[in-house]
Amino acid sequence: MMAKLPKRLQPVILGAAVATIATGVAAYSYIRRKLHTPLPVSPHVDVKRYMGLWYEIARLPTRFEKGCEHVTAQYKLLPNGKVSVLNTCHKEDVNGPVETAKGTARIVDTTTNAKLRVSFFWPFEGDYWILEHDPEYRYALVGEPSRKNLWLLCRTPHLERPIRDRLVGLAHSLGFPTENLIFTPQPMADKP
C-alpha cells in the first residue's frame, strides 16, 4: 500500500510532472523539425505581382478547410507593407454556402519575400512559404517547414495536368505527404 504524500509535497510533485511533460513536448517538437531538411523557397517573389486572386487546386487536409470546395485566396498589399488575406470557401459544394476568413500576413524574409507569417487570430501566426512560382505568377506551390500544410494555387480554377503533376512531384521530393492531397473541386466543367 502506498503512503499518502504530505500536502506540502503535492504541489512540488505536480510542478515536476508539468515540467517533465513540457520538456518532452519541446524535445519532440525539436526532433520533429530536425527530421526534415531545410525547406527551400523561391529565390525571389515580386510581392506586387503575387497579389490578387488565387484558386486552390490542391491542399493537404486541414481542420479549418474541412468540407471546403471552390476555395480562393485574395491577397492585397497594404500601405504598411503587410498583406491582407481573404480566404473564401464554399461548404460541401462548389455552389454551397460561403464562409470567409480574413487575416493579415507579414513578410519575414525580405531577401526573397518568399517567407511570410499569416495570422487569422491574433496573436497566433502560421508560416506561409512560397516554395515555387512560375515567372508569370500563374501558379504557386506554398508550404511550411513542418510539412503539415501545403497548397497548390493557380490564377485560374484549373491547372494543366503536367504542371500540377510536376508541382506535386516537387512537393513529394521536399518531404510533403502528397499521397494525402485533396484536389479542390472548382467551378467549370472544362478542365485543361
N, C-alpha and C positions, 0 to 999 in steps of 0.2 A: 504494500500500500504506500502511495506517495504522500509525503508530508505536505501540508499547505504552506505556501510561501508567505512570509510576513508581508503585510500591506505595503511597507516602505520599499520592498524589493520589486513589487509588481510593476511599477512604472519604469524601473530600470530595465527589467527584462523585456517589457513591451517596447521600449525605445531601442533596445539592442536588436529585437526582431525586425522592427521597421527599418533600421539602418542596414541590416543584412539584406532585406528584400530590395531596398533602394540600390544598394551596391550591386546586387545581382542583376537588376534591370539595367543599370548603367553599363555593366560589363557586357551583357547580352547585346545591347544597342551598339556598343563599340565594336564588338567582334563581328556583328552583322554588317556594319559599314565596311570593315576591313576585308570581308569576304569578296567584295566587289572591287574590280579595278576602277581607277578614276574614270568618270564618265566624260567623254569628250563632247564639246559643244561646237556649234557653228563658229568659224573664226571671226565673223563679223555680221551683225544684224543691223540693218538700217531701220531704226525704230519707226520712223515716219512711214516707210514702205510696209512695215509689218502691221500697222494699224488698219482697222476696217473689219469687215465681216468674214468669219471663217466658219465652215461647216465641219462638224466632226464626222470623220469617215470611220474611225475605229477607236476603241479605248479598252484599257484594262478595267475590269469591274471595280466600281467604287460605290460605296454606300449612298453617297449623295446624288448619284446618277441612276439609281435603280429604277427600271421601268421607263427610262428616257428614250425617246425616239426623236428624229428631226431636231437634233441638238446643234445649236450655233453658239459662237462666242463673238462678241463685238468689242473691239479694243479702240480706245480713243485717247490720244496723248493730251495730257492736262498741262496748263501753263507752268505748273511747278515741276514738270519733268516726270511725274508719275503717270500711270496709265489707268484709266477707268475700265472696268471689266463688266460686261453684261452677258451672262450665260443664260440661254433660253433652252428649255426642254419641253417637249410635248409628251405628256404622260400616256404610256401604253399604246400610242398610235401616232402616226405622222401628223394626223389632224386632231389629236387629243387635246385635252386642256393644257394650257400653257402655264409653266412655272418658270420664274426667273430668279436669278441670284446676282446681286450687284456686289462688286468688290473693287479693290484697288491693288495695283501692282507697282513695285518699285524695282528699278534696275540695281543689282548688287555687284555686277561686274561691268564697269564702264569701258574696259578694254575691248570686250567682244559685244557687249549689250545682249548677250545670249542667256545670261543667268538673271532671273527675276525672282522675287518673293511676292506671292499673292495672298491677300487677306480678304476673306468674306465676313469674318467675325473677329474684330479686334479683341485681343492682341495676338490672335493665332494667325500664323503665316505658313504657307507651304511653298516648296520650291517649284519653279516653272522654268525648266531649262530647254532652250531651243537647240535641239541636237543636230538638226539639219533642215535646210530650206533650199528651195531652188532659186536661181539668180533672179527670176521674175516674181518671186514671192507668191507663187500659185499654190504651193503646198508646203507643209512643215511637219516635222516629227518633234514632239515635245515630251519630255520625261523628267525624272528626278532621280537623284543618286541612289535611293533605296531600291529602285526598280519596281516599286509598287504601283506607280501611276505612269501611264503612257497614253498619249493621244496622237492620232494621225489626223491632221487638219488639211482642208483644201478650200480654195476660194469658191468652188462650185460644189453642188450637193454630191457629186460623184467624181471619183478619181480613176484615171485609166488603170486597168489591172496590172500592167507591167510595172508602173511606178509604185503602186500600192504594194505589190509583192516585193519589190526591191527594198522599200522602206521597212516592211515587216521583217525581211531578212536582216537588215541592218540592226533593227531593234533586238532581234534574237541574238545576233553576234555580240551585242552590248550587254547581254545578260537579262533582258526582259523576258518574262514568261509569255511569249507571244501565242502559245497554244491556248491561252485564256482570253484572247482578244474577242471583244464583242464588235461586230461590224454594224454600225449605227444605221438603222433604216432612215432614209431621207426621201422627200418627195421627188417625183419624176420617175416615170416608168422606164425611160430610155437611158440606160447606163452606157458609157463609152466602152 
